[in-house]
Amino acid sequence: MKKLILAAAAASALVLAACGATEEAAPAAEEATVEEVATEAAATTEEAVTEAVEATTEATDAAVDATTEAVEEAVEEATPETTTETAPE
């Protein structure tokens, strides 16, 4: 049970770490038209959203895998071993 709790905590930490990614500061602004700025902003936003989705997906997959493994281990530990004995003849 302790392993299950630790796995869930680790999975949660992975998800939170992926959500807390930061970007570098933008370089000094150059003269540009509103359309150029809007186009660049849209492209940058799309790229950032794509990276965030990928990071979140990876973290979620890792969390699911860790949780599944922990549950399987807990079930194995909780399930008594059965032995098949044959009756003496």
PDB file of N, CA, C and O in Angstrom:
ATOM      1  N   MET A   1       0.831  -1.183   0.000  1.00  0.00           N
ATOM      2  CA  MET A   1       0.000   0.000   0.000  1.00  0.00           C
ATOM      3  C   MET A   1       0.878   1.250   0.000  1.00  0.00           C
ATOM      4  O   MET A   1       0.557   2.262  -0.623  1.00  0.00           O
ATOM      5  N   LYS A   2       2.001   1.146   0.722  1.00  0.00           N
ATOM      6  CA  LYS A   2       2.906   2.289   0.778  1.00  0.00           C
ATOM      7  C   LYS A   2       3.463   2.587  -0.616  1.00  0.00           C
ATOM      8  O   LYS A   2       3.644   3.748  -0.985  1.00  0.00           O
ATOM      9  N   LYS A   3       3.732   1.526  -1.389  1.00  0.00           N
ATOM     10  CA  LYS A   3       4.248   1.715  -2.744  1.00  0.00           C
ATOM     11  C   LYS A   3       3.223   2.419  -3.618  1.00  0.00           C
ATOM     12  O   LYS A   3       3.574   3.256  -4.450  1.00  0.00           O
ATOM     13  N   LEU A   4       1.964   2.079  -3.428  1.00  0.00           N
ATOM     14  CA  LEU A   4       0.895   2.702  -4.208  1.00  0.00           C
ATOM     15  C   LEU A   4       0.825   4.193  -3.928  1.00  0.00           C
ATOM     16  O   LEU A   4       0.695   5.000  -4.848  1.00  0.00           O
ATOM     17  N   ILE A   5       0.909   4.550  -2.678  1.00  0.00           N
ATOM     18  CA  ILE A   5       0.855   5.967  -2.299  1.00  0.00           C
ATOM     19  C   ILE A   5       2.072   6.707  -2.852  1.00  0.00           C
ATOM     20  O   ILE A   5       1.940   7.821  -3.359  1.00  0.00           O
ATOM     21  N   LEU A   6       3.246   6.101  -2.758  1.00  0.00           N
ATOM     22  CA  LEU A   6       4.459   6.740  -3.280  1.00  0.00           C
ATOM     23  C   LEU A   6       4.383   6.896  -4.794  1.00  0.00           C
ATOM     24  O   LEU A   6       4.798   7.920  -5.338  1.00  0.00           O
ATOM     25  N   ALA A   7       3.854   5.881  -5.475  1.00  0.00           N
ATOM     26  CA  ALA A   7       3.732   5.961  -6.934  1.00  0.00           C
ATOM     27  C   ALA A   7       2.758   7.064  -7.331  1.00  0.00           C
ATOM     28  O   ALA A   7       3.009   7.800  -8.285  1.00  0.00           O
ATOM     29  N   ALA A   8       1.660   7.180  -6.613  1.00  0.00           N
ATOM     30  CA  ALA A   8       0.687   8.226  -6.918  1.00  0.00           C
ATOM     31  C   ALA A   8       1.296   9.610  -6.670  1.00  0.00           C
ATOM     32  O   ALA A   8       1.065  10.540  -7.443  1.00  0.00           O
ATOM     33  N   ALA A   9       2.069   9.741  -5.600  1.00  0.00           N
ATOM     34  CA  ALA A   9       2.716  11.027  -5.308  1.00  0.00           C
ATOM     35  C   ALA A   9       3.738  11.368  -6.388  1.00  0.00           C
ATOM     36  O   ALA A   9       3.836  12.519  -6.813  1.00  0.00           O
ATOM     37  N   ALA A  10       4.494  10.376  -6.827  1.00  0.00           N
ATOM     38  CA  ALA A  10       5.487  10.608  -7.880  1.00  0.00           C
ATOM     39  C   ALA A  10       4.802  11.001  -9.187  1.00  0.00           C
ATOM     40  O   ALA A  10       5.270  11.892  -9.896  1.00  0.00           O
ATOM     41  N   ALA A  11       3.713  10.346  -9.494  1.00  0.00           N
ATOM     42  CA  ALA A  11       2.976  10.656 -10.713  1.00  0.00           C
ATOM     43  C   ALA A  11       2.435  12.084 -10.659  1.00  0.00           C
ATOM     44  O   ALA A  11       2.495  12.808 -11.652  1.00  0.00           O
ATOM     45  N   SER A  12       1.916  12.483  -9.522  1.00  0.00           N
ATOM     46  CA  SER A  12       1.400  13.843  -9.369  1.00  0.00           C
ATOM     47  C   SER A  12       2.516  14.868  -9.528  1.00  0.00           C
ATOM     48  O   SER A  12       2.317  15.927 -10.123  1.00  0.00           O
ATOM     49  N   ALA A  13       3.679  14.549  -8.995  1.00  0.00           N
ATOM     50  CA  ALA A  13       4.817  15.472  -9.120  1.00  0.00           C
ATOM     51  C   ALA A  13       5.224  15.631 -10.579  1.00  0.00           C
ATOM     52  O   ALA A  13       5.577  16.731 -11.006  1.00  0.00           O
ATOM     53  N   LEU A  14       5.178  14.543 -11.349  1.00  0.00           N
ATOM     54  CA  LEU A  14       5.513  14.629 -12.771  1.00  0.00           C
ATOM     55  C   LEU A  14       4.531  15.531 -13.512  1.00  0.00           C
ATOM     56  O   LEU A  14       4.935  16.346 -14.341  1.00  0.00           O
ATOM     57  N   VAL A  15       3.271  15.387 -13.219  1.00  0.00           N
ATOM     58  CA  VAL A  15       2.262  16.208 -13.886  1.00  0.00           C
ATOM     59  C   VAL A  15       2.455  17.682 -13.532  1.00  0.00           C
ATOM     60  O   VAL A  15       2.379  18.547 -14.404  1.00  0.00           O
ATOM     61  N   LEU A  16       2.700  17.963 -12.270  1.00  0.00           N
ATOM     62  CA  LEU A  16       2.900  19.354 -11.856  1.00  0.00           C
ATOM     63  C   LEU A  16       4.177  19.940 -12.452  1.00  0.00           C
ATOM     64  O   LEU A  16       4.204  21.116 -12.815  1.00  0.00           O
ATOM     65  N   ALA A  17       5.225  19.144 -12.556  1.00  0.00           N
ATOM     66  CA  ALA A  17       6.486  19.630 -13.124  1.00  0.00           C
ATOM     67  C   ALA A  17       6.306  19.993 -14.596  1.00  0.00           C
ATOM     68  O   ALA A  17       6.867  20.984 -15.062  1.00  0.00           O
ATOM     69  N   ALA A  18       5.535  19.204 -15.321  1.00  0.00           N
ATOM     70  CA  ALA A  18       5.306  19.484 -16.737  1.00  0.00           C
ATOM     71  C   ALA A  18       4.493  20.761 -16.919  1.00  0.00           C
ATOM     72  O   ALA A  18       4.688  21.484 -17.896  1.00  0.00           O
ATOM     73  N   CYS A  19       3.603  21.041 -16.006  1.00  0.00           N
ATOM     74  CA  CYS A  19       2.757  22.236 -16.119  1.00  0.00           C
ATOM     75  C   CYS A  19       3.514  23.509 -15.742  1.00  0.00           C
ATOM     76  O   CYS A  19       3.065  24.609 -16.066  1.00  0.00           O
ATOM     77  N   GLY A  20       4.644  23.378 -15.068  1.00  0.00           N
ATOM     78  CA  GLY A  20       5.355  24.553 -14.584  1.00  0.00           C
ATOM     79  C   GLY A  20       6.498  25.001 -15.475  1.00  0.00           C
ATOM     80  O   GLY A  20       7.344  25.778 -15.032  1.00  0.00           O
ATOM     81  N   ALA A  21       6.552  24.531 -16.734  1.00  0.00           N
ATOM     82  CA  ALA A  21       7.638  24.906 -17.632  1.00  0.00           C
ATOM     83  C   ALA A  21       7.581  26.404 -17.924  1.00  0.00           C
ATOM     84  O   ALA A  21       6.499  26.980 -18.039  1.00  0.00           O
ATOM     85  N   THR A  22       8.762  27.037 -18.044  1.00  0.00           N
ATOM     86  CA  THR A  22       8.819  28.464 -18.323  1.00  0.00           C
ATOM     87  C   THR A  22       9.488  28.704 -19.668  1.00  0.00           C
ATOM     88  O   THR A  22      10.237  27.860 -20.157  1.00  0.00           O
ATOM     89  N   GLU A  23       9.220  29.833 -20.247  1.00  0.00           N
ATOM     90  CA  GLU A  23       9.797  30.232 -21.523  1.00  0.00           C
ATOM     91  C   GLU A  23      10.874  31.295 -21.279  1.00  0.00           C
ATOM     92  O   GLU A  23      10.851  31.992 -20.265  1.00  0.00           O
ATOM     93  N   GLU A  24      11.823  31.411 -22.227  1.00  0.00           N
ATOM     94  CA  GLU A  24      12.835  32.456 -22.138  1.00  0.00           C
ATOM     95  C   GLU A  24      12.202  33.798 -22.504  1.00  0.00           C
ATOM     96  O   GLU A  24      11.187  33.851 -23.198  1.00  0.00           O
ATOM     97  N   ALA A  25      12.811  34.868 -22.032  1.00  0.00           N
ATOM     98  CA  ALA A  25      12.314  36.215 -22.337  1.00  0.00           C
ATOM     99  C   ALA A  25      12.469  36.496 -23.834  1.00  0.00           C
ATOM    100  O   ALA A  25      13.422  36.039 -24.465  1.00  0.00           O
ATOM    101  N   ALA A  26      11.534  37.244 -24.385  1.00  0.00           N
ATOM    102  CA  ALA A  26      11.563  37.577 -25.804  1.00  0.00           C
ATOM    103  C   ALA A  26      12.663  38.613 -26.069  1.00  0.00           C
ATOM    104  O   ALA A  26      12.947  39.449 -25.212  1.00  0.00           O
ATOM    105  N   PRO A  27      13.276  38.560 -27.246  1.00  0.00           N
ATOM    106  CA  PRO A  27      14.305  39.559 -27.577  1.00  0.00           C
ATOM    107  C   PRO A  27      13.683  40.953 -27.732  1.00  0.00           C
ATOM    108  O   PRO A  27      12.461  41.092 -27.784  1.00  0.00           O
ATOM    109  N   ALA A  28      14.535  41.979 -27.805  1.00  0.00           N
ATOM    110  CA  ALA A  28      14.070  43.363 -27.940  1.00  0.00           C
ATOM    111  C   ALA A  28      13.185  43.485 -29.184  1.00  0.00           C
ATOM    112  O   ALA A  28      13.455  42.868 -30.214  1.00  0.00           O
ATOM    113  N   ALA A  29      12.147  44.272 -29.074  1.00  0.00           N
ATOM    114  CA  ALA A  29      11.169  44.424 -30.150  1.00  0.00           C
ATOM    115  C   ALA A  29      11.751  45.236 -31.308  1.00  0.00           C
ATOM    116  O   ALA A  29      12.490  46.199 -31.103  1.00  0.00           O
ATOM    117  N   GLU A  30      11.402  44.826 -32.520  1.00  0.00           N
ATOM    118  CA  GLU A  30      11.771  45.565 -33.726  1.00  0.00           C
ATOM    119  C   GLU A  30      10.486  46.177 -34.296  1.00  0.00           C
ATOM    120  O   GLU A  30       9.383  45.746 -33.960  1.00  0.00           O
ATOM    121  N   GLU A  31      10.639  47.171 -35.148  1.00  0.00           N
ATOM    122  CA  GLU A  31       9.454  47.766 -35.770  1.00  0.00           C
ATOM    123  C   GLU A  31       8.811  46.730 -36.669  1.00  0.00           C
ATOM    124  O   GLU A  31       9.484  46.060 -37.452  1.00  0.00           O
ATOM    125  N   ALA A  32       7.489  46.607 -36.546  1.00  0.00           N
ATOM    126  CA  ALA A  32       6.744  45.660 -37.371  1.00  0.00           C
ATOM    127  C   ALA A  32       5.297  46.114 -37.445  1.00  0.00           C
ATOM    128  O   ALA A  32       4.819  46.884 -36.611  1.00  0.00           O
ATOM    129  N   THR A  33       4.622  45.622 -38.457  1.00  0.00           N
ATOM    130  CA  THR A  33       3.207  45.956 -38.595  1.00  0.00           C
ATOM    131  C   THR A  33       2.396  45.089 -37.632  1.00  0.00           C
ATOM    132  O   THR A  33       2.876  44.084 -37.106  1.00  0.00           O
ATOM    133  N   VAL A  34       1.182  45.506 -37.428  1.00  0.00           N
ATOM    134  CA  VAL A  34       0.290  44.761 -36.543  1.00  0.00           C
ATOM    135  C   VAL A  34       0.085  43.342 -37.082  1.00  0.00           C
ATOM    136  O   VAL A  34       0.053  42.380 -36.316  1.00  0.00           O
ATOM    137  N   GLU A  35      -0.051  43.222 -38.396  1.00  0.00           N
ATOM    138  CA  GLU A  35      -0.266  41.914 -39.008  1.00  0.00           C
ATOM    139  C   GLU A  35       0.931  40.997 -38.773  1.00  0.00           C
ATOM    140  O   GLU A  35       0.761  39.814 -38.478  1.00  0.00           O
ATOM    141  N   GLU A  36       2.146  41.544 -38.905  1.00  0.00           N
ATOM    142  CA  GLU A  36       3.348  40.740 -38.678  1.00  0.00           C
ATOM    143  C   GLU A  36       3.419  40.268 -37.227  1.00  0.00           C
ATOM    144  O   GLU A  36       3.742  39.112 -36.952  1.00  0.00           O
ATOM    145  N   VAL A  37       3.114  41.174 -36.314  1.00  0.00           N
ATOM    146  CA  VAL A  37       3.150  40.834 -34.894  1.00  0.00           C
ATOM    147  C   VAL A  37       2.099  39.785 -34.581  1.00  0.00           C
ATOM    148  O   VAL A  37       2.366  38.834 -33.846  1.00  0.00           O
ATOM    149  N   ALA A  38       0.904  39.952 -35.134  1.00  0.00           N
ATOM    150  CA  ALA A  38      -0.185  39.004 -34.886  1.00  0.00           C
ATOM    151  C   ALA A  38       0.158  37.626 -35.436  1.00  0.00           C
ATOM    152  O   ALA A  38      -0.109  36.613 -34.790  1.00  0.00           O
ATOM    153  N   THR A  39       0.748  37.585 -36.625  1.00  0.00           N
ATOM    154  CA  THR A  39       1.131  36.309 -37.228  1.00  0.00           C
ATOM    155  C   THR A  39       2.196  35.617 -36.396  1.00  0.00           C
ATOM    156  O   THR A  39       2.111  34.414 -36.146  1.00  0.00           O
ATOM    157  N   GLU A  40       3.191  36.366 -35.972  1.00  0.00           N
ATOM    158  CA  GLU A  40       4.258  35.792 -35.142  1.00  0.00           C
ATOM    159  C   GLU A  40       3.718  35.326 -33.794  1.00  0.00           C
ATOM    160  O   GLU A  40       4.101  34.269 -33.295  1.00  0.00           O
ATOM    161  N   ALA A  41       2.833  36.115 -33.217  1.00  0.00           N
ATOM    162  CA  ALA A  41       2.241  35.742 -31.926  1.00  0.00           C
ATOM    163  C   ALA A  41       1.428  34.463 -32.054  1.00  0.00           C
ATOM    164  O   ALA A  41       1.476  33.599 -31.178  1.00  0.00           O
ATOM    165  N   ALA A  42       0.683  34.344 -33.143  1.00  0.00           N
ATOM    166  CA  ALA A  42      -0.133  33.140 -33.358  1.00  0.00           C
ATOM    167  C   ALA A  42       0.764  31.911 -33.505  1.00  0.00           C
ATOM    168  O   ALA A  42       0.471  30.856 -32.942  1.00  0.00           O
ATOM    169  N   ALA A  43       1.846  32.048 -34.254  1.00  0.00           N
ATOM    170  CA  ALA A  43       2.758  30.925 -34.447  1.00  0.00           C
ATOM    171  C   ALA A  43       3.434  30.537 -33.132  1.00  0.00           C
ATOM    172  O   ALA A  43       3.569  29.353 -32.820  1.00  0.00           O
ATOM    173  N   THR A  44       3.851  31.535 -32.372  1.00  0.00           N
ATOM    174  CA  THR A  44       4.499  31.279 -31.084  1.00  0.00           C
ATOM    175  C   THR A  44       3.527  30.620 -30.117  1.00  0.00           C
ATOM    176  O   THR A  44       3.895  29.696 -29.392  1.00  0.00           O
ATOM    177  N   THR A  45       2.299  31.089 -30.107  1.00  0.00           N
ATOM    178  CA  THR A  45       1.282  30.527 -29.222  1.00  0.00           C
ATOM    179  C   THR A  45       0.989  29.083 -29.600  1.00  0.00           C
ATOM    180  O   THR A  45       0.892  28.217 -28.731  1.00  0.00           O
ATOM    181  N   GLU A  46       0.848  28.825 -30.884  1.00  0.00           N
ATOM    182  CA  GLU A  46       0.577  27.457 -31.345  1.00  0.00           C
ATOM    183  C   GLU A  46       1.719  26.524 -30.949  1.00  0.00           C
ATOM    184  O   GLU A  46       1.484  25.403 -30.499  1.00  0.00           O
ATOM    185  N   GLU A  47       2.956  26.992 -31.119  1.00  0.00           N
ATOM    186  CA  GLU A  47       4.126  26.188 -30.747  1.00  0.00           C
ATOM    187  C   GLU A  47       4.142  25.918 -29.239  1.00  0.00           C
ATOM    188  O   GLU A  47       4.414  24.796 -28.813  1.00  0.00           O
ATOM    189  N   ALA A  48       3.855  26.930 -28.443  1.00  0.00           N
ATOM    190  CA  ALA A  48       3.849  26.776 -26.986  1.00  0.00           C
ATOM    191  C   ALA A  48       2.753  25.812 -26.543  1.00  0.00           C
ATOM    192  O   ALA A  48       2.964  24.982 -25.659  1.00  0.00           O
ATOM    193  N   VAL A  49       1.591  25.930 -27.159  1.00  0.00           N
ATOM    194  CA  VAL A  49       0.489  25.032 -26.808  1.00  0.00           C
ATOM    195  C   VAL A  49       0.837  23.595 -27.192  1.00  0.00           C
ATOM    196  O   VAL A  49       0.566  22.667 -26.430  1.00  0.00           O
ATOM    197  N   THR A  50       1.430  23.409 -28.357  1.00  0.00           N
ATOM    198  CA  THR A  50       1.821  22.072 -28.801  1.00  0.00           C
ATOM    199  C   THR A  50       2.838  21.466 -27.838  1.00  0.00           C
ATOM    200  O   THR A  50       2.717  20.299 -27.466  1.00  0.00           O
ATOM    201  N   GLU A  51       3.839  22.249 -27.431  1.00  0.00           N
ATOM    202  CA  GLU A  51       4.840  21.757 -26.482  1.00  0.00           C
ATOM    203  C   GLU A  51       4.203  21.418 -25.129  1.00  0.00           C
ATOM    204  O   GLU A  51       4.555  20.417 -24.506  1.00  0.00           O
ATOM    205  N   ALA A  52       3.272  22.249 -24.686  1.00  0.00           N
ATOM    206  CA  ALA A  52       2.608  22.009 -23.404  1.00  0.00           C
ATOM    207  C   ALA A  52       1.765  20.733 -23.464  1.00  0.00           C
ATOM    208  O   ALA A  52       1.744  19.950 -22.514  1.00  0.00           O
ATOM    209  N   VAL A  53       1.078  20.534 -24.573  1.00  0.00           N
ATOM    210  CA  VAL A  53       0.265  19.321 -24.727  1.00  0.00           C
ATOM    211  C   VAL A  53       1.163  18.084 -24.736  1.00  0.00           C
ATOM    212  O   VAL A  53       0.856  17.083 -24.088  1.00  0.00           O
ATOM    213  N   GLU A  54       2.271  18.156 -25.473  1.00  0.00           N
ATOM    214  CA  GLU A  54       3.195  17.019 -25.518  1.00  0.00           C
ATOM    215  C   GLU A  54       3.763  16.721 -24.132  1.00  0.00           C
ATOM    216  O   GLU A  54       3.828  15.561 -23.725  1.00  0.00           O
ATOM    217  N   ALA A  55       4.173  17.756 -23.410  1.00  0.00           N
ATOM    218  CA  ALA A  55       4.738  17.559 -22.072  1.00  0.00           C
ATOM    219  C   ALA A  55       3.697  16.986 -21.121  1.00  0.00           C
ATOM    220  O   ALA A  55       3.995  16.096 -20.324  1.00  0.00           O
ATOM    221  N   THR A  56       2.480  17.499 -21.207  1.00  0.00           N
ATOM    222  CA  THR A  56       1.409  17.004 -20.344  1.00  0.00           C
ATOM    223  C   THR A  56       1.063  15.561 -20.684  1.00  0.00           C
ATOM    224  O   THR A  56       0.825  14.750 -19.788  1.00  0.00           O
ATOM    225  N   THR A  57       1.033  15.237 -21.969  1.00  0.00           N
ATOM    226  CA  THR A  57       0.743  13.868 -22.392  1.00  0.00           C
ATOM    227  C   THR A  57       1.813  12.908 -21.885  1.00  0.00           C
ATOM    228  O   THR A  57       1.495  11.831 -21.382  1.00  0.00           O
ATOM    229  N   GLU A  58       3.092  13.299 -22.018  1.00  0.00           N
ATOM    230  CA  GLU A  58       4.183  12.449 -21.526  1.00  0.00           C
ATOM    231  C   GLU A  58       4.083  12.253 -20.013  1.00  0.00           C
ATOM    232  O   GLU A  58       4.256  11.142 -19.512  1.00  0.00           O
ATOM    233  N   ALA A  59       3.806  13.327 -19.299  1.00  0.00           N
ATOM    234  CA  ALA A  59       3.700  13.232 -17.843  1.00  0.00           C
ATOM    235  C   ALA A  59       2.505  12.377 -17.432  1.00  0.00           C
ATOM    236  O   ALA A  59       2.588  11.585 -16.493  1.00  0.00           O
ATOM    237  N   THR A  60       1.406  12.548 -18.137  1.00  0.00           N
ATOM    238  CA  THR A  60       0.212  11.756 -17.836  1.00  0.00           C
ATOM    239  C   THR A  60       0.461  10.281 -18.116  1.00  0.00           C
ATOM    240  O   THR A  60       0.083   9.421 -17.320  1.00  0.00           O
ATOM    241  N   ASP A  61       1.098   9.985 -19.248  1.00  0.00           N
ATOM    242  CA  ASP A  61       1.412   8.589 -19.572  1.00  0.00           C
ATOM    243  C   ASP A  61       2.314   7.973 -18.507  1.00  0.00           C
ATOM    244  O   ASP A  61       2.106   6.834 -18.089  1.00  0.00           O
ATOM    245  N   ALA A  62       3.314   8.733 -18.073  1.00  0.00           N
ATOM    246  CA  ALA A  62       4.223   8.232 -17.032  1.00  0.00           C
ATOM    247  C   ALA A  62       3.465   8.006 -15.723  1.00  0.00           C
ATOM    248  O   ALA A  62       3.704   7.022 -15.023  1.00  0.00           O
ATOM    249  N   ALA A  63       2.559   8.912 -15.403  1.00  0.00           N
ATOM    250  CA  ALA A  63       1.773   8.777 -14.170  1.00  0.00           C
ATOM    251  C   ALA A  63       0.867   7.553 -14.243  1.00  0.00           C
ATOM    252  O   ALA A  63       0.746   6.809 -13.270  1.00  0.00           O
ATOM    253  N   VAL A  64       0.235   7.345 -15.383  1.00  0.00           N
ATOM    254  CA  VAL A  64      -0.644   6.185 -15.551  1.00  0.00           C
ATOM    255  C   VAL A  64       0.164   4.896 -15.449  1.00  0.00           C
ATOM    256  O   VAL A  64      -0.253   3.947 -14.785  1.00  0.00           O
ATOM    257  N   ASP A  65       1.322   4.865 -16.110  1.00  0.00           N
ATOM    258  CA  ASP A  65       2.170   3.673 -16.047  1.00  0.00           C
ATOM    259  C   ASP A  65       2.604   3.376 -14.617  1.00  0.00           C
ATOM    260  O   ASP A  65       2.551   2.229 -14.174  1.00  0.00           O
ATOM    261  N   ALA A  66       3.030   4.399 -13.902  1.00  0.00           N
ATOM    262  CA  ALA A  66       3.483   4.208 -12.516  1.00  0.00           C
ATOM    263  C   ALA A  66       2.334   3.745 -11.622  1.00  0.00           C
ATOM    264  O   ALA A  66       2.513   2.874 -10.771  1.00  0.00           O
ATOM    265  N   THR A  67       1.179   4.321 -11.818  1.00  0.00           N
ATOM    266  CA  THR A  67       0.020   3.949 -11.010  1.00  0.00           C
ATOM    267  C   THR A  67      -0.418   2.517 -11.332  1.00  0.00           C
ATOM    268  O   THR A  67      -0.733   1.745 -10.427  1.00  0.00           O
ATOM    269  N   THR A  68      -0.437   2.170 -12.600  1.00  0.00           N
ATOM    270  CA  THR A  68      -0.809   0.811 -13.009  1.00  0.00           C
ATOM    271  C   THR A  68       0.144  -0.205 -12.411  1.00  0.00           C
ATOM    272  O   THR A  68      -0.276  -1.240 -11.893  1.00  0.00           O
ATOM    273  N   GLU A  69       1.430   0.098 -12.486  1.00  0.00           N
ATOM    274  CA  GLU A  69       2.428  -0.806 -11.922  1.00  0.00           C
ATOM    275  C   GLU A  69       2.245  -0.951 -10.409  1.00  0.00           C
ATOM    276  O   GLU A  69       2.335  -2.055  -9.872  1.00  0.00           O
ATOM    277  N   ALA A  70       1.992   0.147  -9.739  1.00  0.00           N
ATOM    278  CA  ALA A  70       1.803   0.107  -8.287  1.00  0.00           C
ATOM    279  C   ALA A  70       0.566  -0.701  -7.917  1.00  0.00           C
ATOM    280  O   ALA A  70       0.580  -1.462  -6.950  1.00  0.00           O
ATOM    281  N   VAL A  71      -0.497  -0.533  -8.686  1.00  0.00           N
ATOM    282  CA  VAL A  71      -1.725  -1.290  -8.412  1.00  0.00           C
ATOM    283  C   VAL A  71      -1.496  -2.774  -8.644  1.00  0.00           C
ATOM    284  O   VAL A  71      -1.934  -3.602  -7.846  1.00  0.00           O
ATOM    285  N   GLU A  72      -0.810  -3.117  -9.736  1.00  0.00           N
ATOM    286  CA  GLU A  72      -0.521  -4.524 -10.016  1.00  0.00           C
ATOM    287  C   GLU A  72       0.315  -5.139  -8.898  1.00  0.00           C
ATOM    288  O   GLU A  72       0.059  -6.267  -8.479  1.00  0.00           O
ATOM    289  N   GLU A  73       1.314  -4.399  -8.414  1.00  0.00           N
ATOM    290  CA  GLU A  73       2.139  -4.896  -7.312  1.00  0.00           C
ATOM    291  C   GLU A  73       1.307  -5.062  -6.039  1.00  0.00           C
ATOM    292  O   GLU A  73       1.477  -6.038  -5.309  1.00  0.00           O
ATOM    293  N   ALA A  74       0.420  -4.122  -5.775  1.00  0.00           N
ATOM    294  CA  ALA A  74      -0.418  -4.205  -4.581  1.00  0.00           C
ATOM    295  C   ALA A  74      -1.353  -5.407  -4.664  1.00  0.00           C
ATOM    296  O   ALA A  74      -1.580  -6.092  -3.667  1.00  0.00           O
ATOM    297  N   VAL A  75      -1.891  -5.659  -5.848  1.00  0.00           N
ATOM    298  CA  VAL A  75      -2.773  -6.819  -6.028  1.00  0.00           C
ATOM    299  C   VAL A  75      -1.988  -8.106  -5.825  1.00  0.00           C
ATOM    300  O   VAL A  75      -2.471  -9.034  -5.174  1.00  0.00           O
ATOM    301  N   GLU A  76      -0.784  -8.167  -6.377  1.00  0.00           N
ATOM    302  CA  GLU A  76       0.049  -9.357  -6.201  1.00  0.00           C
ATOM    303  C   GLU A  76       0.354  -9.602  -4.725  1.00  0.00           C
ATOM    304  O   GLU A  76       0.309 -10.738  -4.255  1.00  0.00           O
ATOM    305  N   GLU A  77       0.666  -8.530  -4.001  1.00  0.00           N
ATOM    306  CA  GLU A  77       0.974  -8.665  -2.578  1.00  0.00           C
ATOM    307  C   GLU A  77      -0.258  -9.072  -1.776  1.00  0.00           C
ATOM    308  O   GLU A  77      -0.138  -9.794  -0.787  1.00  0.00           O
ATOM    309  N   ALA A  78      -1.418  -8.628  -2.182  1.00  0.00           N
ATOM    310  CA  ALA A  78      -2.639  -8.902  -1.433  1.00  0.00           C
ATOM    311  C   ALA A  78      -3.258 -10.257  -1.776  1.00  0.00           C
ATOM    312  O   ALA A  78      -4.061 -10.787  -1.008  1.00  0.00           O
ATOM    313  N   THR A  79      -2.890 -10.809  -2.916  1.00  0.00           N
ATOM    314  CA  THR A  79      -3.455 -12.076  -3.347  1.00  0.00           C
ATOM    315  C   THR A  79      -2.654 -13.221  -2.743  1.00  0.00           C
ATOM    316  O   THR A  79      -1.446 -13.311  -2.960  1.00  0.00           O
ATOM    317  N   PRO A  80      -3.312 -14.097  -1.986  1.00  0.00           N
ATOM    318  CA  PRO A  80      -2.580 -15.224  -1.411  1.00  0.00           C
ATOM    319  C   PRO A  80      -2.184 -16.209  -2.509  1.00  0.00           C
ATOM    320  O   PRO A  80      -2.918 -16.413  -3.476  1.00  0.00           O
ATOM    321  N   GLU A  81      -1.030 -16.804  -2.343  1.00  0.00           N
ATOM    322  CA  GLU A  81      -0.572 -17.780  -3.318  1.00  0.00           C
ATOM    323  C   GLU A  81      -1.379 -19.052  -3.139  1.00  0.00           C
ATOM    324  O   GLU A  81      -1.618 -19.490  -2.014  1.00  0.00           O
ATOM    325  N   THR A  82      -1.791 -19.636  -4.231  1.00  0.00           N
ATOM    326  CA  THR A  82      -2.543 -20.888  -4.159  1.00  0.00           C
ATOM    327  C   THR A  82      -1.630 -22.014  -4.614  1.00  0.00           C
ATOM    328  O   THR A  82      -0.853 -21.879  -5.559  1.00  0.00           O
ATOM    329  N   THR A  83      -1.751 -23.099  -3.924  1.00  0.00           N
ATOM    330  CA  THR A  83      -0.957 -24.263  -4.305  1.00  0.00           C
ATOM    331  C   THR A  83      -1.920 -25.369  -4.684  1.00  0.00           C
ATOM    332  O   THR A  83      -2.988 -25.526  -4.093  1.00  0.00           O
ATOM    333  N   THR A  84      -1.526 -26.101  -5.649  1.00  0.00           N
ATOM    334  CA  THR A  84      -2.354 -27.234  -6.044  1.00  0.00           C
ATOM    335  C   THR A  84      -1.713 -28.500  -5.481  1.00  0.00           C
ATOM    336  O   THR A  84      -0.610 -28.894  -5.859  1.00  0.00           O
ATOM    337  N   GLU A  85      -2.430 -29.098  -4.588  1.00  0.00           N
ATOM    338  CA  GLU A  85      -1.946 -30.335  -3.996  1.00  0.00           C
ATOM    339  C   GLU A  85      -2.771 -31.477  -4.543  1.00  0.00           C
ATOM    340  O   GLU A  85      -3.986 -31.371  -4.711  1.00  0.00           O
ATOM    341  N   THR A  86      -2.097 -32.551  -4.812  1.00  0.00           N
ATOM    342  CA  THR A  86      -2.842 -33.709  -5.290  1.00  0.00           C
ATOM    343  C   THR A  86      -3.092 -34.640  -4.111  1.00  0.00           C
ATOM    344  O   THR A  86      -2.272 -34.758  -3.200  1.00  0.00           O
ATOM    345  N   ALA A  87      -4.206 -35.274  -4.152  1.00  0.00           N
ATOM    346  CA  ALA A  87      -4.561 -36.200  -3.085  1.00  0.00           C
ATOM    347  C   ALA A  87      -3.690 -37.458  -3.194  1.00  0.00           C
ATOM    348  O   ALA A  87      -3.412 -37.946  -4.290  1.00  0.00           O
ATOM    349  N   PRO A  88      -3.269 -37.966  -2.040  1.00  0.00           N
ATOM    350  CA  PRO A  88      -2.459 -39.177  -2.112  1.00  0.00           C
ATOM    351  C   PRO A  88      -3.294 -40.336  -2.649  1.00  0.00           C
ATOM    352  O   PRO A  88      -4.480 -40.470  -2.352  1.00  0.00           O
ATOM    353  N   GLU A  89      -2.646 -41.148  -3.433  1.00  0.00           N
ATOM    354  CA  GLU A  89      -3.354 -42.289  -4.044  1.00  0.00           C
ATOM    355  C   GLU A  89      -3.231 -43.536  -3.254  1.00  0.00           C
ATOM    356  O   GLU A  89      -3.772 -44.571  -3.645  1.00  0.00           O
TER     357      GLU A  89
END
